[in-house]
Amino acid sequence: MSQSASQAAIFYRDVESSKKVWTIKDSGGFPAPKNRDGIRAMPFWSSKSRAEIIIKTVKAYKGFEPVELDLNTFYNYWLKILKSHKQLVGINWSGKKAVGYDIPPEHIINWIDKIRDTKNI
């Protein structure tokens, strides 16, 4: 399993358990850099500590602060905005270059729908 695949698996496991996601923000707002295909992706992490590691290790994110989102806010607000703007969801980016999977918001929406149906959350 690749590093990105491993981080994605951890994201799904942790978010299903905690019902929370984390992003980061500074005085300019939330980051949504372009990926190598020129498509913007907004990063989200499955824990505060993962977001804090990126803030500490990635120069571009120095001065950012972690922001906690409950699963309902993530689902009803952020994923719908990203979908309408044709942006991607970056999940559990890691490493000195903050890399990982960038996936369409629809994938996360469908996953949340599925766990809500099966786990009654």
C-alpha positions in Angstrom: 0.0 0.0 0.0 1.4 3.4 -0.9 1.9 6.2 1.6 -1.1 8.1 0.2 -3.3 5.0 0.3 -2.3 4.4 3.8 -3.1 8.0 4.8 -6.5 7.7 3.1 -7.4 4.5 4.9 -6.5 6.2 8.2 -8.6 9.2 7.3 -11.7 7.1 6.7 -11.2 5.1 9.8 -10.5 8.1 12.1 -13.3 10.2 10.7 -15.8 7.4 11.0 -14.8 7.0 14.7 -14.5 10.6 15.8 -17.1 12.2 13.4 -14.7 15.1 13.0 -12.3 16.5 10.4 -9.7 19.2 10.6 -8.5 21.8 8.2 -6.2 24.8 8.6 -6.7 28.5 8.3 -4.7 31.7 8.5 -5.6 35.4 8.3 -6.1 35.0 4.5 -8.5 32.1 4.9 -8.4 28.4 4.1 -5.8 27.0 1.7 -6.8 25.4 -1.6 -3.6 25.1 -3.7 -3.7 23.9 -7.2 -2.5 20.3 -7.7 -0.2 19.2 -10.6 -3.3 19.1 -12.9 -4.2 22.7 -12.1 -7.2 21.8 -10.0 -7.6 23.3 -6.6 -7.8 21.0 -3.6 -8.6 21.9 0.0 -6.9 19.8 2.6 -8.6 18.0 5.5 -7.1 15.8 8.1 -8.6 13.1 10.4 -7.0 14.6 13.5 -5.7 17.8 15.0 -2.2 16.4 15.4 -2.0 15.6 11.7 -2.9 19.1 10.8 -0.4 20.5 13.4 2.4 18.4 11.9 1.8 20.0 8.5 1.7 23.4 10.0 5.1 22.7 11.7 6.8 21.0 8.7 5.5 22.7 5.6 6.9 26.2 5.0 3.8 27.3 3.1 1.6 26.6 6.1 3.6 28.2 8.8 1.3 30.5 10.8 -1.8 28.6 10.1 -4.1 27.3 12.8 -6.0 24.0 12.9 -9.8 24.2 12.6 -12.1 21.5 13.8 -15.2 20.6 11.8 -17.9 18.3 12.9 -19.0 15.7 10.3 -22.3 17.4 9.6 -20.7 20.8 8.9 -18.1 19.1 6.7 -20.8 17.3 4.8 -23.5 20.0 4.6 -21.2 23.0 4.0 -17.6 22.3 2.9 -18.2 19.3 0.6 -21.1 21.0 -1.2 -19.0 24.2 -1.7 -16.1 22.2 -3.0 -18.4 20.3 -5.3 -20.0 23.5 -6.7 -16.6 25.0 -7.3 -15.3 21.8 -8.9 -12.5 21.6 -6.4 -11.1 18.4 -4.8 -10.8 17.2 -1.2 -7.2 16.6 -0.1 -7.2 13.9 2.6 -4.6 13.5 5.2 -1.8 15.2 3.3 1.5 14.3 4.8 5.3 14.8 4.4 7.4 17.9 3.8 5.5 18.7 0.6 2.0 18.0 2.0 1.0 15.4 -0.5 -1.7 12.7 -0.6 -4.9 11.8 -2.4 -7.0 14.6 -3.9 -10.5 13.2 -4.5 -13.8 14.6 -5.8 -16.1 15.7 -3.0 -18.8 13.3 -4.3 -16.6 10.4 -3.2 -16.6 11.6 0.4 -20.3 12.5 0.2 -21.1 9.0 -0.9 -18.9 7.5 1.8 -20.6 9.5 4.5 -24.0 8.6 3.1 -23.0 4.9 3.3 -21.7 5.0 6.8 -24.8 7.0 7.9 -27.0 4.3 6.4 -25.1 1.4 7.9 -24.0 2.9 11.2 -27.0 5.1 11.9 -24.9 8.3 12.5 
